[in-house]
C-alpha cells in the first residue's frame, strides 16, 4: 500500500453570505444561493491520457489469459474514470473508492487491489478519481455515484451493449471507506444529487466516524500539550510549541518516549481504541503516527472543507493506565475544544460538505481495520458500531480486526475474504463471522484479531505489507500471542 499523504487541517478564513434574501415581488421568500468555500474555487485536472490501463496478468503472469476484458477510461464532469468488464460478466458491478490523494491539482484514478479476483469471479468494476482532491468526501460520493449511473452509457459508447447491473456494490480504503459508508446512508439517499442504490458495502480502514476522526486528532494534540506542560496554549498555534512538546515527550520521535511520553502513549492508546495488540508495533514501525501528529494545529475547517471549526473534544475523558492521580490531573488541565454552531450543517444543494455516517442503512456491510493504524485508528470502528447499534441496525454490520501495524496494510486475501463474506451474506442471507470491537477485555486479548488475519502472501500482495507483518503475527496464516 502507498503511504498516506499528510491530511492537513490548514487555517482558512472565508466570509459567509446571508442565507435569506429579501422577499420578491410575489411576496414569496427568495432563498439566496448556498455559501461558498475557498475549496469551491480550487482547480483540479484529470489527465485523460493517464486514465488508460492495460490488461492484468493472471496469477501465473499470463497477460493473455485476462486480455478479453473490456477496459474503458475517460473523464466525466471533471473526474477521471476506469471501467473494466469481463467477457463472462455476471451482471454485477463493484464501485471502488480510493483514499485521500493529497491537495495537489492532479487527479488520479486507481485500480482496486482485488482487481484480479473481481475479474476472474465475473464482476465488473469501476473507479473514479473524483473531481476534487483534498478531504472532499462529498465529491467522492457524488462522482462515484455518477460513474455507477453512467455504466451502461459508457459501455454503449464503446460498442458493448449491456443490461443494467443487477446489483451494485461499493468498497474503498481510508477516505474511500468514509465515501463507502456515507454512500449507503439514508441521509445520502435523501440529499445526494446523484443517487445510487447499493446492495452491499465493504469499507476498509475507513473514517467510519466522519468528523469524529478530526475530533480525535484534536484530542491527541491537546493531550500532548497538557502532558508537556502547555495545557492552555491555543490549539491552532501548535506550530509555535510543536518542537517543545515533541522534545518533552520523545527522545526520538516517535519510537523512544521520555517518562512523560510513556504516560502520553498510554493516554493515546486509550484515545485510539484502548489496550489492543499491535498498538506498540504501530507506534514503533507502523509509520502512521507521524501523519496524525502532522495534522495538529489546524483551525478545524479540515483544510477548507468547512467555513467554521468543527472540532469538539468536550466529550473525551482521558486515561493513563495505572495512574489514577495522573488521569485526574490530566482531565482537569487539558484544553477543551468546542465547535462553532452548524459548522457541518445540512445543505440545500446536496450532501453536507463532510457527509455524515449516521448508521442508517439496511444492507450487508463488512468492515475491516488494522489494529496498529494510528492515522485512521481502530477506534473508528468502535464509533461506527455504536452509531449503527443506536439506530437499531447492528444486525447489518460485521466488523473484522486485522493484525496489521500500519494504515490499510491488508493482504489481498483479507480484502477478498471480506468481500466474499459480504457477497454471500447479500446473496444467500448467511451472515458472516466478525469481531467484537467494543468489549475492552476482548479487544485487549493477546490473540485479538487472529481470526481474520491472513499473512500468507498472494500474487497481488506488495512486499511492504508482509514486511510490516514479519515477526508480528506470524507467517503462513499463523497468529501466535504477542
C-alpha positions as CSV (number, residue, x, y, z in Angstrom):
1,X,0.0,0.0,0.0
2,X,1.2,3.5,-0.6
3,X,1.9,5.6,2.4
4,X,-0.9,8.0,3.2
5,X,-0.4,11.6,2.2
6,X,-0.5,14.0,5.2
7,X,-4.0,15.3,5.6
8,X,-3.6,18.9,6.8
9,X,-6.2,20.9,8.7
10,X,-4.9,24.2,7.5
11,X,-6.3,27.6,8.6
12,X,-8.6,29.3,6.1
13,X,-10.9,32.2,6.6
14,X,-14.0,32.8,4.4
15,X,-16.8,35.2,4.6
16,X,-20.3,33.8,4.9
17,X,-23.1,35.1,2.8
18,X,-26.6,35.7,4.1
19,X,-28.9,32.7,3.9
20,X,-32.1,34.5,3.1
21,X,-32.6,37.4,0.6
22,X,-35.3,40.0,0.7
23,X,-38.8,39.0,-0.3
24,X,-39.6,39.1,-4.0
25,X,-42.4,40.9,-5.7
26,X,-44.7,37.9,-5.3
27,X,-44.4,38.0,-1.5
28,X,-42.6,34.6,-1.6
29,X,-39.2,34.5,0.1
30,X,-36.3,34.2,-2.3
31,X,-33.6,31.9,-1.0
32,X,-30.1,33.0,-1.7
33,X,-27.5,30.5,-3.0
34,X,-25.6,28.5,-0.5
35,X,-22.4,30.0,0.9
36,X,-19.2,29.0,-0.8
37,X,-15.8,28.0,0.4
38,X,-12.3,28.6,-0.9
39,X,-12.3,24.9,-1.7
40,X,-15.0,25.5,-4.3
41,X,-12.7,27.7,-6.4
42,X,-9.7,25.3,-6.3
43,X,-8.9,23.9,-9.7
44,X,-8.1,20.3,-10.5
45,X,-7.2,18.5,-13.7
46,X,-8.0,14.9,-14.8
47,X,-5.4,13.9,-17.3
48,X,-7.2,11.8,-19.9
49,X,-4.0,10.1,-21.1
50,X,-3.4,8.9,-17.5
51,X,-6.7,7.1,-17.3
52,X,-5.8,4.3,-19.8
53,X,-4.8,1.0,-18.3
54,X,-3.8,-2.4,-19.7
55,X,-4.9,-5.9,-19.2
56,X,-3.9,-7.6,-16.0
57,X,-1.9,-10.8,-15.9
58,X,-3.3,-13.9,-14.2
59,X,-1.7,-15.4,-11.1
60,X,0.8,-17.2,-13.3
61,X,1.8,-13.9,-15.0
62,X,0.0,-14.6,-18.3
63,X,-1.5,-11.4,-19.6
64,X,-3.4,-13.1,-22.5
65,X,-5.5,-15.0,-20.0
66,X,-7.3,-11.9,-18.9
67,X,-6.9,-9.8,-22.1
68,X,-10.5,-10.3,-23.2
69,X,-11.9,-7.8,-20.7
70,X,-13.4,-4.6,-21.9
71,X,-11.4,-1.7,-20.5
72,X,-12.7,1.9,-20.8
73,X,-11.3,5.1,-19.4
74,X,-12.1,8.8,-19.7
75,X,-13.4,11.8,-17.9
76,X,-16.9,12.6,-16.7
77,X,-17.7,16.0,-15.3
78,X,-14.1,16.7,-14.4
79,X,-13.5,13.2,-12.8
80,X,-11.3,10.6,-14.5
81,X,-12.6,7.1,-14.5
82,X,-11.7,3.5,-15.3
83,X,-14.2,0.7,-16.0
84,X,-13.4,-3.0,-16.6
85,X,-16.0,-5.7,-17.6
86,X,-15.0,-9.3,-18.1
87,X,-16.2,-11.2,-21.2
88,X,-18.2,-13.5,-18.9
89,X,-19.8,-10.7,-16.9
90,X,-22.0,-11.9,-14.1
91,X,-24.2,-8.8,-14.3
92,X,-22.9,-7.2,-11.0
93,X,-20.9,-4.0,-10.7
94,X,-18.4,-3.1,-7.9
95,X,-17.6,0.5,-7.3
96,X,-14.1,1.2,-5.9
97,X,-13.4,4.4,-3.9
98,X,-9.7,5.4,-3.4
99,X,-8.3,7.0,-0.4
100,X,-7.0,10.5,0.4
101,X,-4.9,11.8,-2.6
102,X,-3.4,14.9,-1.1
103,X,-4.0,18.5,-2.0
104,X,-2.3,18.8,-5.4
105,X,-4.1,19.8,-8.7
106,X,-3.7,16.4,-10.5
107,X,-6.5,13.9,-10.1
108,X,-5.7,10.2,-10.0
109,X,-7.7,7.1,-10.6
110,X,-6.7,3.7,-9.1
111,X,-7.4,0.1,-9.8
112,X,-8.8,-1.9,-6.9
113,X,-6.2,-4.1,-5.2
114,X,-8.7,-7.0,-5.7
115,X,-9.0,-6.4,-9.4
116,X,-7.8,-9.9,-10.4
117,X,-10.3,-11.6,-8.1
118,X,-13.2,-9.4,-9.3
119,X,-12.5,-10.1,-13.0
120,X,-11.9,-13.8,-12.5
121,X,-15.2,-14.0,-10.5
122,X,-17.1,-12.3,-13.2
123,X,-17.6,-8.8,-11.7
124,X,-17.3,-5.6,-13.5
125,X,-15.6,-2.8,-11.6
126,X,-15.4,1.0,-11.9
127,X,-13.4,3.6,-10.1
128,X,-13.4,7.4,-10.2
129,X,-10.6,9.9,-9.4
130,X,-13.3,12.3,-8.0
131,X,-13.5,15.8,-9.4
132,X,-11.6,17.3,-6.5
133,X,-8.7,16.4,-4.2
134,X,-8.3,17.3,-0.5
135,X,-10.6,15.6,2.0
136,X,-13.7,16.1,-0.3
137,X,-15.9,13.1,0.6
138,X,-18.9,14.9,-0.9
139,X,-17.2,14.9,-4.3
140,X,-16.2,11.3,-3.8
141,X,-19.7,10.1,-3.1
142,X,-21.3,12.2,-5.9
143,X,-18.7,11.3,-8.6
144,X,-18.6,7.6,-7.6
145,X,-22.5,7.5,-7.8
146,X,-22.4,9.4,-11.1
147,X,-20.0,6.9,-12.6
148,X,-22.1,3.9,-11.4
149,X,-25.1,5.6,-13.1
150,X,-23.2,6.1,-16.3
151,X,-22.0,2.5,-16.6
152,X,-24.3,1.4,-19.4
153,X,-23.9,4.7,-21.3
154,X,-20.1,4.2,-21.2
155,X,-20.5,0.6,-22.4
156,X,-22.8,1.6,-25.3
157,X,-20.4,4.4,-26.3
158,X,-17.7,1.7,-26.6
159,X,-19.9,-0.7,-28.7
160,X,-20.8,-3.1,-26.0
161,X,-24.5,-3.4,-25.1
162,X,-25.0,-4.5,-21.5
163,X,-28.0,-4.9,-19.3
164,X,-28.2,-2.6,-16.3
165,X,-26.3,-4.2,-13.4
166,X,-28.5,-6.4,-11.3
167,X,-26.6,-5.4,-8.2
168,X,-24.1,-2.6,-7.4
169,X,-21.7,-2.9,-4.5
170,X,-19.2,-0.4,-3.1
171,X,-15.9,-0.7,-1.4
172,X,-13.0,1.6,-0.5
173,X,-9.9,2.4,1.6
174,X,-9.4,5.1,4.2
175,X,-11.2,8.3,2.9
176,X,-12.7,5.9,0.4
177,X,-14.0,3.9,3.4
178,X,-15.8,7.1,4.5
179,X,-17.1,7.5,1.0
180,X,-18.3,3.9,1.1
181,X,-20.0,4.3,4.4
182,X,-21.6,7.6,3.5
183,X,-22.8,6.4,0.1
184,X,-25.1,3.8,1.7
185,X,-26.6,6.2,4.3
186,X,-30.3,7.2,4.3
187,X,-29.2,10.8,4.6
188,X,-27.2,10.4,1.4
189,X,-30.1,8.7,-0.4
190,X,-32.3,11.7,0.5
191,X,-29.8,14.6,-0.2
192,X,-27.3,13.5,-2.9
193,X,-27.6,15.0,-6.4
194,X,-26.5,11.6,-7.9
195,X,-28.4,8.8,-6.3
196,X,-27.3,5.2,-6.5
197,X,-28.8,2.2,-4.7
198,X,-26.1,-0.2,-3.3
199,X,-26.7,-3.8,-2.4
200,X,-23.7,-4.2,0.0
201,X,-20.6,-2.5,1.1
202,X,-17.0,-3.2,2.3
203,X,-15.3,-0.2,3.9
204,X,-11.7,-0.8,4.7
205,X,-9.5,1.1,7.2
206,X,-12.3,3.7,6.8
207,X,-13.0,7.0,8.5
208,X,-16.2,5.5,9.9
209,X,-16.9,8.3,12.3
210,X,-16.8,11.2,9.7
211,X,-15.7,14.4,11.7
212,X,-15.0,12.3,14.8
213,X,-11.7,11.4,13.3
214,X,-10.7,15.1,13.4
215,X,-12.0,15.4,17.0
216,X,-9.7,12.6,17.8
217,X,-6.7,14.3,16.2
218,X,-7.6,17.3,18.4
219,X,-7.8,15.1,21.5
220,X,-4.3,13.7,20.6
221,X,-3.0,17.2,20.3
222,X,-4.4,18.8,23.5
223,X,-3.3,15.7,25.5
224,X,0.2,16.1,24.2
225,X,0.2,19.8,25.1
226,X,-1.1,19.2,28.6
227,X,1.4,16.4,29.3
228,X,4.2,18.6,28.1
229,X,3.2,21.4,30.5
230,X,1.4,23.6,28.0
231,X,-2.3,22.8,28.6
232,X,-3.8,26.2,27.8
233,X,-1.8,27.0,24.6
234,X,-4.2,27.8,21.7
235,X,-4.7,24.7,19.7
236,X,-4.5,26.5,16.4
237,X,-1.0,27.8,17.3
238,X,0.6,24.3,17.5
239,X,3.5,25.3,15.3
240,X,4.8,27.6,18.0
241,X,5.1,24.8,20.5
242,X,5.4,21.7,18.4
243,X,9.2,21.3,18.9
244,X,9.0,21.9,22.6
245,X,6.1,19.3,23.0
246,X,7.9,16.8,20.8
247,X,11.2,17.1,22.8
248,X,9.4,16.8,26.1
249,X,7.6,13.6,25.2
250,X,10.1,11.9,22.9
251,X,13.9,11.4,22.9
252,X,13.5,10.0,19.4
253,X,10.1,10.7,17.8
254,X,8.0,8.6,17.8
255,X,9.8,5.4,18.8
256,X,11.6,6.4,22.0
257,X,9.4,8.2,24.5
258,X,10.6,10.0,27.7
259,X,9.0,9.2,31.0
260,X,6.3,11.8,30.3
261,X,6.0,10.3,26.8
262,X,5.3,6.9,28.2
263,X,2.3,8.3,30.0
264,X,1.3,10.1,26.9
265,X,1.3,6.9,24.9
266,X,-0.9,5.3,27.5
267,X,-3.4,8.1,27.1
268,X,-3.0,7.9,23.3
269,X,-3.7,4.2,23.3
270,X,-7.0,4.8,25.1
271,X,-8.0,7.6,22.8
272,X,-7.5,5.4,19.8
273,X,-9.3,2.3,20.8
274,X,-8.0,1.0,24.1
275,X,-5.5,-1.7,25.0
276,X,-5.1,-3.9,22.0
277,X,-2.5,-6.0,20.1
278,X,-0.4,-4.1,17.6
279,X,-0.6,-0.7,19.2
280,X,3.1,-0.8,20.2
281,X,4.2,-2.2,16.8
282,X,2.1,0.5,15.1
283,X,3.9,3.2,17.1
284,X,7.4,1.7,16.7
285,X,7.4,1.0,13.0
286,X,3.9,1.2,11.6
287,X,4.8,4.6,10.3
288,X,1.4,6.3,10.6
289,X,1.5,8.2,13.9
290,X,3.7,10.9,12.4
291,X,1.0,11.6,9.9
292,X,-1.5,12.1,12.7
293,X,1.0,14.3,14.6
294,X,1.4,16.2,11.4
295,X,-2.2,17.4,11.2
296,X,-2.1,19.0,14.6
297,X,-2.7,22.8,14.7
298,X,-5.5,23.3,12.2
299,X,-8.4,25.6,12.6
300,X,-11.0,22.9,12.5
301,X,-12.1,23.6,8.9
302,X,-10.5,20.4,7.7
303,X,-8.3,22.3,5.3
304,X,-11.1,24.4,3.9
305,X,-13.8,21.7,3.6
306,X,-15.8,23.9,6.0
307,X,-16.0,27.6,6.8
308,X,-16.1,27.0,10.6
309,X,-14.4,25.0,13.3
310,X,-16.0,21.5,13.6
311,X,-13.6,20.2,16.3
312,X,-15.2,19.0,19.5
313,X,-13.2,17.3,22.3
314,X,-15.6,18.1,25.1
315,X,-16.8,14.5,25.4
316,X,-13.3,13.0,25.9
317,X,-12.2,11.6,29.2
318,X,-8.5,10.8,29.2
319,X,-7.0,7.8,31.0
320,X,-3.4,7.0,31.9
321,X,-3.4,3.3,32.7
322,X,-2.2,2.6,36.3
323,X,-2.1,6.3,37.2
324,X,-5.4,7.5,38.6
325,X,-4.0,10.7,40.1
326,X,-2.3,11.5,36.8
327,X,-5.5,10.8,34.9
328,X,-7.4,13.1,37.2
329,X,-4.8,15.9,36.8
330,X,-4.8,15.5,33.0
331,X,-8.6,15.8,32.7
332,X,-8.6,18.8,35.0
333,X,-5.9,20.7,32.9
334,X,-6.5,19.6,29.3
335,X,-7.8,22.2,26.9
336,X,-11.4,21.5,25.7
337,X,-12.1,22.4,22.0
338,X,-15.7,23.3,21.2
339,X,-17.1,23.6,17.7
340,X,-18.8,26.5,16.0
341,X,-22.6,26.1,15.6
342,X,-23.7,24.5,12.3
343,X,-20.1,24.0,11.1
344,X,-21.2,20.9,9.1
345,X,-24.9,21.5,8.7
346,X,-27.2,20.1,6.1
347,X,-27.0,21.8,2.8
348,X,-29.8,22.8,0.4
349,X,-27.7,22.0,-2.7
350,X,-26.8,18.4,-2.0
351,X,-24.8,16.5,0.6
352,X,-23.2,18.0,3.7
353,X,-19.7,19.4,3.0
354,X,-18.4,16.4,5.1
355,X,-21.1,13.7,4.6
356,X,-22.3,12.0,7.8
357,X,-22.1,8.4,8.7
358,X,-25.1,8.0,11.0
359,X,-25.5,4.3,10.9
360,X,-28.8,4.4,9.0
361,X,-28.7,1.7,6.4
362,X,-30.2,-1.8,5.8
363,X,-27.8,-3.6,3.6
364,X,-24.9,-6.0,4.4
365,X,-21.7,-4.2,5.5
366,X,-18.5,-6.0,6.3
367,X,-15.8,-3.6,7.5
368,X,-12.1,-4.4,8.2
369,X,-9.5,-2.4,10.1
370,X,-5.8,-2.9,11.1
371,X,-5.2,-2.7,14.8
372,X,-1.9,-0.8,14.6
373,X,-3.2,2.0,12.4
374,X,-2.6,5.5,14.0
375,X,-3.6,7.6,11.0
376,X,-7.2,6.3,11.0
377,X,-7.3,4.5,14.3
378,X,-9.2,1.3,15.2
379,X,-11.4,3.5,17.4
380,X,-13.3,4.5,14.2
381,X,-14.8,1.0,14.2
382,X,-15.9,1.5,17.7
383,X,-17.6,4.8,16.9
384,X,-19.3,3.2,13.9
385,X,-20.5,0.2,15.9
386,X,-22.1,2.5,18.5
387,X,-23.8,4.7,15.9
388,X,-25.1,1.7,14.0
389,X,-26.4,0.0,17.1
390,X,-28.0,3.2,18.3
391,X,-30.1,3.3,15.1
392,X,-31.1,-0.3,15.6
393,X,-29.1,-1.5,12.6
394,X,-26.5,-3.6,14.3
395,X,-27.8,-6.7,12.5
396,X,-26.5,-5.3,9.2
397,X,-22.9,-4.8,10.3
398,X,-20.0,-7.2,10.6
399,X,-16.5,-5.8,11.7
400,X,-13.2,-7.6,11.5
401,X,-9.9,-6.7,13.2
402,X,-6.7,-7.4,11.3
403,X,-3.3,-7.6,12.9
404,X,-1.5,-5.1,10.8
405,X,0.8,-2.5,12.1
406,X,0.1,0.3,9.6
407,X,-2.7,2.1,7.7
408,X,-4.6,-0.2,5.3
409,X,-1.8,-2.8,5.2
410,X,-4.1,-5.6,4.4
411,X,-3.2,-8.7,2.4
412,X,-5.3,-9.1,-0.7
413,X,-6.6,-12.4,0.8
414,X,-8.0,-10.4,3.8
415,X,-9.7,-8.0,1.4
416,X,-11.1,-10.8,-0.8
417,X,-12.4,-12.7,2.3
418,X,-14.3,-9.6,3.5
419,X,-15.7,-9.0,0.0
420,X,-16.8,-12.6,-0.5
421,X,-18.3,-12.7,3.0
422,X,-20.4,-9.7,2.2
423,X,-21.5,-11.2,-1.2
424,X,-22.5,-14.5,0.4
425,X,-24.5,-12.6,3.1
426,X,-26.2,-10.4,0.5
427,X,-26.9,-13.3,-1.9
428,X,-27.6,-16.2,0.4
429,X,-28.6,-14.5,3.7
430,X,-25.8,-16.1,5.6
431,X,-24.3,-13.5,8.0
432,X,-20.5,-13.9,8.3
433,X,-18.4,-14.0,11.4
434,X,-16.8,-10.9,12.8
435,X,-15.1,-9.5,15.8
436,X,-16.4,-7.7,18.9
437,X,-14.8,-4.3,18.7
438,X,-16.4,-2.8,21.8
439,X,-15.7,-5.1,24.9
440,X,-12.4,-3.9,26.4
441,X,-11.3,-7.3,27.7
442,X,-11.9,-8.9,24.3
443,X,-10.0,-6.2,22.4
444,X,-7.1,-6.4,24.8
445,X,-6.6,-10.1,24.5
446,X,-3.2,-11.1,23.1
447,X,-4.9,-13.2,20.3
448,X,-7.4,-10.5,19.3
449,X,-7.6,-10.1,15.5
450,X,-6.1,-13.5,14.8
451,X,-9.4,-15.0,13.3
452,X,-9.4,-12.9,10.1
453,X,-5.7,-12.1,9.7
454,X,-4.1,-13.9,6.7
455,X,-0.4,-13.5,6.4
456,X,0.2,-15.9,3.6
457,X,1.5,-13.9,0.6
458,X,-0.5,-13.9,-2.6
459,X,0.3,-12.8,-6.2
460,X,-1.2,-9.3,-5.6
461,X,0.5,-8.5,-2.2
462,X,3.2,-6.0,-2.2
463,X,6.4,-6.6,-0.2
464,X,5.7,-3.7,2.2
465,X,2.5,-5.3,3.7
466,X,4.2,-8.6,4.5
467,X,7.4,-6.9,5.7
468,X,5.3,-5.0,8.3
469,X,3.8,-8.3,9.4
470,X,7.1,-10.1,9.7
471,X,7.7,-11.3,13.3
472,X,4.4,-9.6,14.5
473,X,1.6,-12.1,13.8
474,X,3.4,-15.0,12.3
475,X,3.5,-16.1,8.7
476,X,1.6,-18.5,6.6
477,X,-1.6,-17.6,8.4
478,X,-0.4,-18.3,11.9
479,X,-1.2,-15.8,14.7
480,X,0.6,-16.5,17.9
481,X,0.1,-14.5,21.1
482,X,2.3,-11.4,21.4
